[in-house]
Amino acid sequence: MEVKAVAKNLGVSAQKMRLVVNLVRGKKVNDALTILRFTPTPSARLVAKVVKSAAANAEHNFQLDPDGLRIIEIFADVGTSLKRFRPRSRGQVSPILKRHCHVTVIVAGEEV
Protein backbone atom coordinates (compact mmCIF):
# COMPACT_ATOMS: atom_id res chain seq x y z
CA MET A 1 0.00 0.00 0.00
CA GLU A 2 1.47 3.33 -1.08
CA VAL A 3 0.37 6.61 0.48
CA LYS A 4 1.20 10.02 -0.94
CA ALA A 5 1.51 13.57 0.37
CA VAL A 6 2.25 16.66 -1.73
CA ALA A 7 3.26 20.19 -0.76
CA LYS A 8 2.98 22.74 -3.54
CA ASN A 9 4.50 26.16 -4.16
CA LEU A 10 7.09 26.07 -1.40
CA GLY A 11 9.22 29.20 -1.47
CA VAL A 12 12.54 27.43 -2.08
CA SER A 13 14.10 26.59 -5.43
CA ALA A 14 13.90 22.96 -6.51
CA GLN A 15 17.70 22.80 -6.80
CA LYS A 16 18.16 23.67 -3.11
CA MET A 17 15.29 21.41 -2.05
CA ARG A 18 16.77 18.39 -3.85
CA LEU A 19 19.87 18.59 -1.66
CA VAL A 20 17.68 17.94 1.40
CA VAL A 21 15.39 15.43 -0.30
CA ASN A 22 18.35 13.25 -1.30
CA LEU A 23 19.31 12.86 2.38
CA VAL A 24 16.14 10.95 3.30
CA ARG A 25 15.32 8.95 0.17
CA GLY A 26 14.80 5.26 1.04
CA LYS A 27 14.96 5.75 4.83
CA LYS A 28 12.38 4.79 7.45
CA VAL A 29 10.07 7.66 8.40
CA ASN A 30 11.37 7.92 11.98
CA ASP A 31 15.00 7.95 10.80
CA ALA A 32 14.20 10.54 8.13
CA LEU A 33 12.56 12.87 10.65
CA THR A 34 15.60 12.58 12.91
CA ILE A 35 17.93 13.43 10.04
CA LEU A 36 15.78 16.40 9.02
CA ARG A 37 15.59 17.69 12.59
CA PHE A 38 19.38 18.10 12.69
CA THR A 39 19.85 19.37 9.13
CA PRO A 40 20.70 23.09 9.35
CA THR A 41 18.74 24.36 6.35
CA PRO A 42 15.33 26.04 6.36
CA SER A 43 14.09 23.69 3.64
CA ALA A 44 14.59 20.67 5.96
CA ARG A 45 11.66 21.87 8.06
CA LEU A 46 9.42 22.00 4.97
CA VAL A 47 10.41 18.47 3.92
CA ALA A 48 9.78 17.22 7.47
CA LYS A 49 6.23 18.60 7.35
CA VAL A 50 5.50 16.69 4.13
CA VAL A 51 6.99 13.46 5.52
CA LYS A 52 4.87 13.80 8.68
CA SER A 53 1.80 14.43 6.55
CA ALA A 54 2.41 11.30 4.48
CA ALA A 55 2.86 9.24 7.66
CA ALA A 56 -0.33 10.69 9.14
CA ASN A 57 -2.24 9.93 5.93
CA ALA A 58 -1.04 6.33 6.04
CA GLU A 59 -1.97 5.91 9.69
CA HIS A 60 -5.35 7.63 9.57
CA ASN A 61 -6.69 6.68 6.14
CA PHE A 62 -5.26 3.18 5.70
CA GLN A 63 -4.53 2.05 9.30
CA LEU A 64 -0.86 1.39 8.55
CA ASP A 65 1.63 1.03 11.39
CA PRO A 66 3.60 4.32 11.63
CA ASP A 67 6.74 2.53 12.87
CA GLY A 68 6.93 0.30 9.79
CA LEU A 69 6.64 3.06 7.18
CA ARG A 70 9.48 3.68 4.73
CA ILE A 71 9.94 6.51 2.22
CA ILE A 72 9.98 4.69 -1.09
CA GLU A 73 9.83 7.77 -3.30
CA ILE A 74 10.49 11.46 -2.67
CA PHE A 75 11.18 14.18 -5.19
CA ALA A 76 11.15 17.94 -5.66
CA ASP A 77 9.73 19.32 -8.91
CA VAL A 78 9.96 22.84 -10.28
CA GLY A 79 7.00 25.05 -9.42
CA THR A 80 5.99 28.49 -10.62
CA SER A 81 8.45 31.37 -10.81
CA LEU A 82 7.49 34.87 -9.80
CA LYS A 83 9.07 37.38 -12.15
CA ARG A 84 10.31 40.57 -10.55
CA PHE A 85 12.57 43.33 -11.88
CA ARG A 86 15.35 45.39 -10.30
CA PRO A 87 16.16 48.82 -11.73
CA ARG A 88 19.70 49.22 -13.05
CA SER A 89 21.76 52.01 -14.42
CA ARG A 90 20.82 54.03 -17.52
CA GLY A 91 17.13 53.07 -17.29
CA GLN A 92 17.67 49.35 -17.71
CA VAL A 93 16.20 46.53 -15.64
CA SER A 94 17.47 43.13 -14.51
CA PRO A 95 15.06 40.24 -14.03
CA ILE A 96 14.76 38.43 -10.70
CA LEU A 97 13.17 34.97 -10.62
CA LYS A 98 11.69 33.95 -7.28
CA ARG A 99 11.54 30.20 -7.75
CA HIS A 100 9.17 27.74 -6.08
CA CYS A 101 8.95 23.95 -5.95
CA HIS A 102 6.58 21.06 -5.27
CA VAL A 103 7.62 18.23 -2.93
CA THR A 104 6.02 14.78 -3.24
CA VAL A 105 6.54 12.00 -0.67
CA ILE A 106 5.32 8.42 -1.14
CA VAL A 107 5.53 6.06 1.84
CA ALA A 108 4.75 2.37 2.03
CA GLY A 109 4.44 -0.08 4.86
CA GLU A 110 2.90 -3.33 5.98
CA GLU A 111 -0.80 -3.43 6.77
CA VAL A 112 -1.83 -4.05 10.38
N, C-alpha and C positions, 0 to 999 in steps of 0.2 A: 504494500500500500504506500503510495507516494502522496505527500501533502505539500502544498505550495504556498508561499507567501511572497508578495511583491510590494516593494516600496518605490513609488514613482516620483520623479522630479526632485531628487535630493540635490542640494546646492553644492555638490562637489563634482569635479570632472571625473569622467569614467576612468581616465588613466590613473588618477590618484586612488580611486576607489578599488581598482583591480589589484593594487599592491596589498591592500588589507584583505581583500576577498581570497587571494591566493594563499594566505596564511592558514585559513580554516577549511579549505576544500578537502573533503574526505574524512574529516574528524567527527568524533561523537559530539553531540550538542553541548554537553556539559564541559568537555574539554575546549570546544570552540569558544564558549562564553568566557572561560578562564583566560584564554589567550587574548581575546578581545579586550577584557577588562584591564590588562596590563600593557596593551599596545598604545603608545603615546601619540596617537593621531586623532583628530576630531572625527574622522570618518569611521573609526572603529566603533564608536558609540552608535552610529547610524546602522552599521552592519549588525551589531548586537541586537538592536531592536527588531530587525527583520528576522533574525534567527530565533529570537524569543517568540515572535508572532507565529512562525512556522511550527514551533514546538507546541504552542498553545492550541493552534488549529488542529494538530494531530491528536492532542490529548482530548480536546473538547468535542470535536466533530466525529472522530473515528475511534475514540477510546484506545489509543495506542499508549504504551508505556513510555513516559517521558525519559526514563533512564536508558532505554534501548534505542533511542533515535540517533541516526547518523545523517550527516549532511552528504547527500549523494551528488548534488549538483548545486552550484552557486556561481552566479555570474553578474557582471555589471555591464549594462548596455548604455549606449549614448542616448541622452535625452534631448530636450529642446535647448537651444542656445538663445539667451537674451542678447540682442545686439545693442550696444551702447557706443557712444562716440566721445572722444576726448579732443578738445580744441588744441591745435598746434600752431606753430608760427606761420606767419604770412597767410592767415585765413584758411589753413588746411585743417583736416581732421584725421584722427587715427581711430580705427575701429577697436572696440573692446568686446570680446565674446565672453559672456558669463555662462559657463557651461554647466549642464545638469546631467544626471544619470538616473537609470532605473536599476534597482538591485532585485534579483530573483533568487530565492532560496527554496530548494526542494529537499525535504527530509523523508526518510523511510525508516521503518522499524517493524518489529514483529507484533502481530496482533495479540491482545490479551485474551 
